[in-house]
Amino acid sequence: MSLSFRRIFRTTFRLLVLLIVAAVAFGYWVRRTVVTAYDHQSSDRIVTIDPGSGTQGIVTRLSDAGIVRHPIALRIYLRVTGRGGNLKAGDYKFVSPISPLQAIEKIRRGEVDLERVTIPEGYNRFDIAQTLAEKTGKASAEEFLKLMDDQTPIERVAPTARNLEGYLFPDTYNFNSKTTPADLIRAMVTRFDEMFTPEMTARASQAGLTINQVVTLASIIEKEAKVPDERPHMASVFFNRLKKGMPLASDPTFIYAARLAGDYDGNPNQLKYRNRFSVYNTYTVSGLPPGPIASPGLASLEAVLNPDTTDDLYFVVNGTSGRHKFSRTAAEHEIAVEEYRKQQRAGGGR
């Protein structure tokens, strides 16, 4: 072997060794970079991965959000390992600190971030619209109310309904950046359809009630009841009054009428509210209102379909834990009312 050949061989060998060392070092750097958790300033931000973004686009999106510091290292790692496929579009939030690989795995698993809004039982459509506007920021309360004025989503189950009042089922709903105001309203109506089962429809028919009548009475009970186990008893009272042709005389109905008139000031003890003529005021009009006054929960719907059997015609708060005193006669009721007033004067009423 000539001297020149040996020199070439040694030089080539050294270069090869250097390349191997460099490759190992680079590989070590890539590996260390993708598994090291970094602090970032986007932990409270939604990072949206659009459909069809591809691995390169997703890495760029994470880099732009400050979650990935070295996008080249992550791209190389994903290409070499084959872990860049099957990444799911959606809205994501990434805790800080987080490693690039953890962020990618979160996207692979599709752990999208969904915000939530809860609609309590007994909210009317005005309350719901305000809550949706404040909690979702998707539209103003007025815009949500306009959507609720379209009764077509419930024409099949409640053809006489004037709007979606009562059919926006109280529950917790998920939403993200892609959710529209119409999507939220549709989800609430769909939830009502799911909860009001065919068996419940059959029971309503057997009782001679339309779905709209069931929901209307349930909405009144929802606003009146403070203790769950009293709902079937209240349903019995209202059915007894309907059978006798007596007004239902429920305070929440004249409050709702005042809300419709736009003059309710929060004080239900004013005679102008109780004496107002309105098809929703069950003090001035006998029978059920033309539609619900709020969104009833499942327990109130069940109470209407499974009322207690009693002779009671009256009830009033008895001043303890929101429970009510039920009475069969007007004389008994007056005694219970006077007892309630005494508790109020003594500061014990609720």
Beta strands, then each sheet from edge to edge (+ up, - down):
strand 1: 47-49
strand 2: 90-92
strand 3: 115-118
strand 4: 172-175
strand 5: 314-317
strand 6: 324-327
sheet 1: 1+ 2-
sheet 2: 3+ 4-
sheet 3: 5+ 6-
end
